Amino acid sequence: MGGREGKARGGVREMGEILLRKEKEMVKLGDKVKDSITKFDGIAVAICRYLNGCVSVEVRPTGLDKDGKMKEAKWIDEQQLNVKSKAEAGGPGDIAPSMDTPE
């Protein structure tokens, strides 16, 4: 019985390592992503984590449609997304304020 317990614990440990590894590879907001099944691509604009462990990412395509409107975003399971490029962190940098500040 002791051998079985050790294997079970090892299985749990392995599962934990897989989950930790997956968190490191996770899609981040602002990443450029592509669906490996449908080839739909765009920017990750929202992430939803469900109680059952599923993670969905809202992907908004870049550019406008033929009428000049934003293209419709799609919710896609994170597991089928490939990150094409990582989001660049940072803010406005050295951009001067657009309004005068009172002295």
WOPE-V852486 format. One record per pair of residues at least 24 apart in sequence whose C-alpha atoms are under 10 Angstrom apart, sorted by sequence separation. I is the first residue (numbers start at 0). J is the second residue. D is the distance in Angstrom with one decimal. If there is no record, write none. Layout:
i=I j=J d=D
i=I j=J d=D
//
This chain:
i=32 j=56 d=9.7
i=34 j=58 d=9.2
i=53 j=77 d=8.1
i=54 j=78 d=8.0
i=55 j=79 d=9.8
i=56 j=80 d=8.7
i=33 j=58 d=8.7
i=53 j=78 d=9.0
i=55 j=80 d=9.8
i=32 j=58 d=7.6
i=31 j=58 d=8.7
i=32 j=59 d=9.6
i=33 j=60 d=9.8
i=47 j=74 d=9.2
i=26 j=54 d=9.8
i=28 j=56 d=8.8
i=30 j=58 d=9.5
i=31 j=59 d=9.5
i=32 j=60 d=9.6
i=44 j=72 d=8.9
i=46 j=74 d=8.9
i=25 j=54 d=9.6
i=26 j=55 d=9.9
i=27 j=56 d=9.2
i=28 j=57 d=9.4
i=29 j=58 d=9.6
i=31 j=60 d=9.4
i=43 j=72 d=9.5
i=45 j=74 d=8.8
i=46 j=75 d=9.7
i=47 j=76 d=9.6
i=48 j=77 d=9.9
i=26 j=56 d=8.0
i=28 j=58 d=9.6
i=31 j=61 d=9.6
i=42 j=72 d=9.2
i=43 j=73 d=9.9
i=44 j=74 d=10.0
i=46 j=76 d=9.8
i=47 j=77 d=9.6
i=41 j=72 d=8.5
i=43 j=74 d=9.6
i=46 j=77 d=8.8
i=40 j=72 d=9.8
i=41 j=73 d=9.5
i=43 j=75 d=9.9
i=39 j=72 d=9.9
i=40 j=73 d=9.6
i=39 j=73 d=8.7
i=39 j=75 d=9.4
i=43 j=80 d=10.0
i=43 j=82 d=9.5
i=40 j=80 d=8.9
i=42 j=82 d=9.6
i=34 j=75 d=7.6
i=39 j=80 d=9.4
i=40 j=81 d=9.3
i=41 j=82 d=10.0
i=42 j=83 d=9.7
i=33 j=75 d=9.8
i=34 j=76 d=8.8
i=37 j=79 d=9.4
i=38 j=80 d=9.3
i=40 j=82 d=9.7
i=41 j=83 d=9.4
i=42 j=84 d=9.6
i=34 j=77 d=8.9
i=35 j=78 d=9.2
i=36 j=79 d=7.0
i=37 j=80 d=10.0
i=38 j=81 d=9.8
i=40 j=83 d=9.0
i=42 j=85 d=9.9
i=43 j=86 d=9.2
i=34 j=78 d=9.1
i=35 j=79 d=5.5
i=36 j=80 d=8.5
i=42 j=86 d=9.0
i=32 j=77 d=9.8
i=34 j=79 d=5.8
i=35 j=80 d=5.9
i=33 j=79 d=8.4
i=34 j=80 d=4.6
i=35 j=81 d=6.5
i=32 j=79 d=9.9
i=33 j=80 d=5.5
i=34 j=81 d=6.4
i=32 j=80 d=6.2
i=33 j=81 d=5.3
i=34 j=82 d=9.0
i=31 j=80 d=9.8
i=32 j=81 d=5.5
i=33 j=82 d=6.5
i=31 j=81 d=8.6
i=32 j=82 d=4.4
i=33 j=83 d=6.7
i=26 j=77 d=7.1
i=30 j=81 d=9.8
i=31 j=82 d=6.0
i=32 j=83 d=5.2
i=33 j=84 d=9.9
i=25 j=77 d=7.7
i=26 j=78 d=9.3
i=30 j=82 d=6.6
i=31 j=83 d=5.3
i=32 j=84 d=7.2
i=25 j=78 d=8.8
i=30 j=83 d=7.5
i=31 j=84 d=5.2
i=32 j=85 d=8.7
i=26 j=80 d=8.0
i=30 j=84 d=6.0
i=31 j=85 d=6.4
i=25 j=80 d=9.5
i=26 j=81 d=8.3
i=27 j=82 d=9.0
i=29 j=84 d=9.2
i=30 j=85 d=4.7
i=31 j=86 d=7.1
i=25 j=81 d=9.7
i=26 j=82 d=6.8
i=29 j=85 d=7.3
i=30 j=86 d=4.5
i=21 j=78 d=9.5
i=24 j=81 d=9.8
i=25 j=82 d=8.9
i=28 j=85 d=9.0
i=29 j=86 d=4.8
i=30 j=87 d=8.2
i=24 j=82 d=9.0
i=27 j=85 d=7.7
i=28 j=86 d=7.1
i=29 j=87 d=7.7
i=26 j=85 d=8.5
i=27 j=86 d=7.3
i=29 j=88 d=8.9
i=26 j=86 d=9.6
//
